[in-house]
């Protein structure tokens, strides 16, 4: 199947979901991407090269050569045009192209006069951004140039996929514990409000003992699938242990997190598995809203204590642990 047939041109919500799934926006510089743009810049003998990602209303640069990585409004981005097609976008003279002649990067001190961009197409057909080269002189890009850049764009996507795999649990697709903890660190670094849900599958050992480990693995994957359907964009799911998971909810109060926890519990319970003879799976959940001045260890401890209380008082329920004093 060719890229043309795989390309999903008119599904912006799906495209944004694909972009956010990778968790790469606003990430720190990474050598692998920096090396790619440096090589591309050298091959094309041009002033600038970049890996750009197109978000809802902005273009964010993951890596750049010749300029410092930055972001700009999506409406000012050349790459927002590139992602509309499965083929490269070539602009030989920006000052005479009606799409770009009034663009601030053309009329301003950046003085961009030529551009070639290749879309970053995910395996499921979404263009999440572009690999691009651009310069301050008009330039004719050949078909060979376009193919070279397309091949490098595939390398960029492969690197993004490898980056995702390294941060994901191979069985369930949830974040690894390390990646999940990094997300928590970001919450603390930015001093953002958030809530944490810890949960595990009730009587999981008996599932393995009764139905076997393959069925247990299926149960883990099914639970993560149910959780993924319920959470908001920007929420994070991590596998913290065998059958224990964490959900990080930025900007969520404890009350909001409790509503989410009960939705998760109900959704999981209402989807019995054929591998378990159509018996339902239940989960227990502990909820803790981040307190001002609280360290990460205490936040986790409160959520863990709430989870313990849920399990001790009957399972298949959500319990919220309030306040620093309650965690002692």
For each residue, the residues with C-beta under 8 A, 3 or more apart:
1: 5 6
2: 5 6
3: 6 7 86 87 121
4: 7 86
5: 1 2
6: 1 2 3 86 121 124 125
7: 3 4 85 86 121 125 127
8: 11 14 15 124 125 126
9: 84 85
10:
11: 8 14 15 126
12: 15 16
13: 16 17
14: 8 11 17 18 126
15: 8 11 12 18 19 83 126 127 128
16: 12 13 19 20 55 56 233
17: 13 14 20 21 233
18: 14 15 21 22 122 124 126 128
19: 15 16 22 24 25 53 54 55 126 128 129
20: 16 17 23 25 233 234
21: 17 18 164
22: 18 19 128 160 163 164
23: 20 27 164 167 179
24: 19 27 53 62 160 163
25: 19 20 53 55 60
26: 60
27: 23 24 30 62
28:
29: 33 34 63 69
30: 27 33 34 62 63 163
31: 34 35
32: 35 36 159 163
33: 29 30 36 37 51 62 63 156 159
34: 29 30 31 37 38 63 65
35: 31 32 38 39
36: 32 33 39 40 51 63 131 152 155 156 159
37: 33 34 40 41 49 50 51 63 64 65 131
38: 34 35 41 42 49 65
39: 35 36 42 43 152
40: 36 37 43 44 49 65 131 133 149 152
41: 37 38 44 46 47 48 49 65 66 133
42: 38 39 45
43: 39 40 148
44: 40 41 49 116 133 145 149
45: 42
46: 41 49 66 114 133 134 135 139
47: 41 66 134 135 136
48: 41 64 65 66 67 133 134 135
49: 37 38 40 41 44 46 64 65 66 131 132 133 134
50: 37 61 63 64 65 67 69 131 132 134
51: 33 36 37 61 62 63 64 120 129 130 131 156
52: 59 60 61 62 77 79 129 130 131 132
53: 19 24 25 59 60 61 62 120 128 129
54: 19 58 59 74 77 79 80 83 127 128 129 130
55: 16 19 25 58 59 60 74
56: 16 74
57: 73 74
58: 54 55 71 72 73 74
59: 52 53 54 55 71 72 73 74 76 77 79 80 129
60: 25 26 52 53 55 71
61: 50 51 52 53 64 69 70 71
62: 24 27 30 33 51 52 53 69 129
63: 29 30 33 34 36 37 50 51 69
64: 37 48 49 50 51 61 67 68 69 70
65: 34 37 38 40 41 48 49 50
66: 41 46 47 48 49
67: 48 50 64 70
68: 64
69: 29 50 61 62 63 64
70: 61 64 67
71: 58 59 60 61
72: 58 59 76 77 105
73: 57 58 59 76 77
74: 54 55 56 57 58 59 77 80
75: 80
76: 59 72 73 103 104 105
77: 52 54 59 72 73 74 80 81
78: 81 82 89 91 100 103 105 112 115 117 132 134
79: 52 54 59 82 83 117 129 130 132
80: 54 59 74 75 77 83 84
81: 77 78 84 89 99 117
82: 78 79 85 88 89 117 118 119 127 130 132
83: 15 54 79 80 119 120 127 128 129 130
84: 9 80 81 127
85: 7 9 82 89 119
86: 3 4 6 7 119 121 127
87: 3 119 146 150
88: 82 116 117 118 119 141 146 149 150
89: 78 81 82 85 115 116 117 130
90: 115 116 141 145 146
91: 78 94 97 99 100 114 115 116
92: 114 138 139 140 141
93: 96 97 113 114 138
94: 91 97 100 101 103 106 112 113 114 115
95: 100 101 106 113 138
96: 93 101
97: 91 93 94 100 101
98: 101
99: 81 91 103
100: 78 91 94 95 97 103 106 115
101: 94 95 96 97 98 106 107
102: 106 107
103: 76 78 94 99 100 106 107 112
104: 76 107 108 110
105: 72 76 78 108 110 112
106: 94 95 100 101 102 103 110 111 112 113
107: 101 102 103 104
108: 104 105 111
109:
110: 104 105 106
111: 106 108 136
112: 78 94 103 105 106 115 134 135 136
113: 93 94 95 106 135 136 137 138 139
114: 46 91 92 93 94 134 135 137 138 139 141
115: 78 89 90 91 94 100 112 132 133 134
116: 44 88 89 90 91 132 133 134 141 145 146 149
117: 78 79 81 82 88 89 130 131 132 133 149
118: 82 88 130 131 132 146 149 150 152 153
119: 82 83 85 86 87 88 127 129 130 153
120: 51 53 83 127 128 129 130 131 153 156 157 160
121: 3 6 7 86 125 126 127 128 153 157
122: 18 125 126 127 128 157
123: 157 161
124: 6 8 18
125: 6 7 8 121 122
126: 8 11 14 15 18 19 121 122
127: 7 15 54 82 83 84 86 119 120 121 122 130
128: 15 18 19 22 53 54 83 120 121 122 160
129: 19 51 52 53 54 59 62 79 83 119 120
130: 51 52 54 79 82 83 89 117 118 119 120 127 153
131: 36 37 40 49 50 51 52 117 118 120 149 152 153 156
132: 49 50 52 78 79 82 115 116 117 118 149
133: 40 41 44 46 48 49 115 116 117 149
134: 46 47 48 49 50 78 112 114 115 116
135: 46 47 48 112 113 114 139
136: 47 111 112 113
137: 113 114
138: 92 93 95 113 114
139: 46 92 113 114 135
140: 92
141: 88 90 92 114 116 145 146
142: 145 146
143: 146 147
144: 147 148
145: 44 90 116 141 142 148 149
146: 87 88 90 116 118 141 142 143 149 150
147: 143 144 150 151
148: 43 144 145 151 152
149: 40 44 88 116 117 118 131 132 133 145 146 152 153
150: 87 88 118 146 147 153 154
151: 147 148 154 155
152: 36 39 40 118 131 148 149 155 156
153: 118 119 120 121 130 131 149 150 156 157
154: 150 151 157 158
155: 36 151 152 158 159
156: 33 36 51 120 131 152 153 159 160
157: 120 121 122 123 153 154 160 161
158: 154 155 161 162
159: 32 33 36 155 156 162 163
160: 22 24 120 128 156 157 163 164
161: 123 157 158 164 165
162: 158 159 165 166
163: 22 24 30 32 159 160 166 167
164: 21 22 23 160 161 167 168
165: 161 162 168 170
166: 162 163
167: 23 163 164 175 176 178 179
168: 164 165 173 174 175 176 179
169: 172 173 174 175 176 238 239
170: 165
171: 217 220 221 239
172: 169 220 221 223 224 239
173: 168 169 221 224
174: 168 169 224 237 238 239 245
175: 167 168 169 179 180 183 236 237 238 239
176: 167 168 169 179 180 238 239
177: 180 181 238 239 240 241
178: 167 181 182
179: 23 167 168 175 176 182 183 238
180: 175 176 177 183 184 236 237 238 239 240 246 248
181: 177 178 184 185 238 296
182: 178 179 185 186
183: 175 179 180 186 187 236 238 248
184: 180 181 187 188 196 248 296 299
185: 181 182 188 189 296
186: 182 183 189 190
187: 183 184 190 192 194 248 250 290
188: 184 185 191 296
189: 185 186
190: 186 187
191: 188
192: 187 250 251
193: 250 251 252 253 289 290
194: 187 248 249 250 251 252 289 290
195: 249 252 253 254 256 257 287 288 289 290
196: 184 246 247 248 249 257 287 288 289 290 299 300 303
197: 246 247 249 257 260 261 264 285 286 287 303 318
198: 240 244 245 246 285 286 300 303 304 306 307
199: 244 245 246 247 261 264 283 284 285 286 307
200: 204 241 243 244 245 283 284 307 311
201: 204 207 219 220 223 243 281 282 283
202: 281 282 283 284 311 315 316
203: 206 207 315
204: 200 201 207 208 216 219 242 243
205: 208 209
206: 203 209 210
207: 201 203 204 210 211 215 216 219 276 281
208: 204 205 211 212 213 215 216
209: 205 206
210: 206 207
211: 207 208 215 216 275 276 277
212: 208 215 216
213: 208 216 217
214: 217 218 275
215: 207 208 211 212 218 219 273 275 276
216: 204 207 208 211 212 213 219 220
217: 171 213 214 220 221
218: 214 215 221 222 273 275
219: 201 204 207 215 216 222 223 273 275 276 281
220: 171 172 201 216 217 223 224 239 243
221: 171 172 173 217 218 224 225
222: 218 219 225 226 271 273 281
223: 172 201 219 220 226 227 245 268 281 283
224: 172 173 174 220 221 227 228 237 239 245
225: 221 222 228 229
226: 222 223 229 230 264 267 268 271
227: 223 224 230 231 237 245 247 264 267 268
228: 224 225 231 237
229: 225 226 267
230: 226 227 260 263 264 267
231: 227 228 235 237 247 249 260 264
232: 235 249
233: 16 17 20
234: 20 250
235: 231 232 247 248 249 250
236: 175 180 183 246 247 248
237: 174 175 180 224 227 228 231 245 246 247
238: 169 174 175 176 177 179 180 181 183 245 246 247 248
239: 169 171 172 174 175 176 177 180 220 224 244 245
240: 177 180 198 244 245 246
241: 177 200 244
242: 204
243: 200 201 204 220
244: 198 199 200 239 240 241
245: 174 198 199 200 223 224 227 237 238 239 240
246: 180 196 197 198 199 236 237 238 240 303
247: 196 197 199 227 231 235 236 237 238 260 264
248: 180 183 184 187 194 196 235 236 238
249: 194 195 196 197 231 232 235 252 256 257 260
250: 187 192 193 194 234 235
251: 192 193 194
252: 193 194 195 249 256 257 260 289
253: 193 195 256 257 289
254: 195 257 258 287 288 289 320 322
255: 258 259
256: 195 249 252 253 259 260
257: 195 196 197 249 252 253 254 260 261 287 289 320
258: 254 255 261 262 287 318 320
259: 255 256 262 263
260: 197 230 231 247 249 252 256 257 263 264
261: 197 199 257 258 264 265 285 287 318
262: 258 259 265 266 318
263: 230 259 260 266 267
264: 197 199 226 227 230 231 247 260 261 267 268 283 285
265: 261 262 268 269 282 283 285 316 317 318
266: 262 263 269 270
267: 226 227 229 230 263 264 270 271
268: 223 226 227 264 265 271 281 282 283
269: 265 266 280 281 282 283 316
270: 266 267 280
271: 222 226 267 268 280 281
272: 276 278 279 280 281
273: 215 218 219 222 276 278 279 281
274: 277 278
275: 211 214 215 218 219
276: 207 211 215 219 272 273 279 281
277: 211 274
278: 272 273 274
279: 272 273 276
280: 269 270 271 272
281: 201 202 207 219 222 223 268 269 271 272 273 276
282: 201 202 265 268 269 315 316
283: 199 200 201 202 223 264 265 268 269 316
284: 199 200 202 307 310 311 315 316 317 318
285: 197 198 199 261 264 265 306 307 310 317 318 319
286: 197 198 199 302 303 304 305 306 307 308 309 310 318 319 320 321
287: 195 196 197 254 257 258 261 303 306 318 319 320 321
288: 195 196 254 299 300 302 303 306 320 321 327
289: 193 194 195 196 252 253 254 257 320 322
290: 187 193 194 195 196 294 299
291: 294 298 299 323 324
292:
293:
294: 290 291 298 299 324
295: 298 299
296: 181 184 185 188 299 300
297: 300 301
298: 291 294 295 301 302 324 327
299: 184 196 288 290 291 294 295 296 302 303
300: 196 198 288 296 297 303 304
301: 297 298 304 305 327
302: 286 288 298 299 305 306 321 324 326 327
303: 196 197 198 246 286 287 288 299 300 306 307 321
304: 198 286 300 301 307 308
305: 286 301 302 308 309 321 326 327
306: 198 285 286 287 288 302 303 309 310 319 320 321
307: 198 199 200 284 285 286 303 304 310 311 319
308: 286 304 305 311 312
309: 286 305 306 312 313 319 321
310: 284 285 286 306 307 313 314 315 317 318 319
311: 200 202 284 307 308 315
312: 308 309
313: 309 310 317 319
314: 310 317
315: 202 203 282 284 310 311
316: 202 265 269 282 283 284
317: 265 284 285 310 313 314
318: 197 258 261 262 265 284 285 286 287 310
319: 285 286 287 306 307 309 310 313
320: 254 257 258 286 287 288 289 306
321: 286 287 288 302 303 305 306 309 326 327
322: 254 289 326
323: 291 326 327
324: 291 294 298 302 327 328
325: 328
326: 302 305 321 322 323
327: 288 298 301 302 305 321 323 324
328: 324 325
